[in-house]
Amino acid sequence: MITRTPVLAPELSRKHRTWIALYDLEAALLPRQEILQRNEVTEEDLQLFEESWQWMRTRRSLTPLVSSN
């Protein structure tokens, strides 16, 4: 009997699920195939959205924190 791992966030877009998978892959806490299955993404999705994920990460690191003064 095959059991499916539930999708962690089914309401998210494929791009956002792929971004989550890329963060998980970077952390390397689970096997690659399990990360892809949990997020319902493919190797092709990783290739398609990796550039936007890298851009988002770079952009986020360049954004100054808002002062609480």
N, C-alpha and C positions, 0 to 999 in steps of 0.2 A: 504494500500500500504506500503510495506516495503522498507525503504531507507537504503542504506549502507553508513556508514561513510568511506570516502576515506582513503586508507592506507597512512600513513604519509611518508613512504619511501619504495616504492615497489622494488626499485633496490637493496636494502640491503638483505643480506642473512637472513635466518630464525634465525640463531644464533644472528646476530646483532640486528634484530628487537626484539628478546627476551630480549637481554641486555637492550635495550631502555625501554621495558616494565617493566623490573625489577627496573630500576631507577625511572620510573614513579610510580610504586607501592610503592617504598620506600618513595617517596615524598607525596604520598596519596592525590593528588590534584583532582583526578577523581575517579569515581567508578571503581572497579576492572574489571568488565565486559567490560566497555567502553575502558579501557586501552588495554585489550586483543583484542577487536575487531579492534581498531584503528591500532594496530600493526600486525594484522592477526596472532596471536599466540594463543596457547592453554595452559591449565594448564599443560599438559604433556610437552610442550616446556619449560615452566618455570622450571619444575623438571629436565629436560634433561640438560639445559644450566646454571642452577643456580650455580653449582660448578665452572664452567669456568668463570662466571661473578665475583664470589667472589675472585677467584685466580687473575683475571685481576685487580680488584680493589686493592687487597693487593699488587700486583706487582707494580702497578702504584704509590702507596703511598711510596714504598721503593726506587723508582728511583729518584736519586738526580736531581735537576733542573740544566740545563746547564748554566754555568756562561757566562755573556755577556762581560767579560773583554777582 
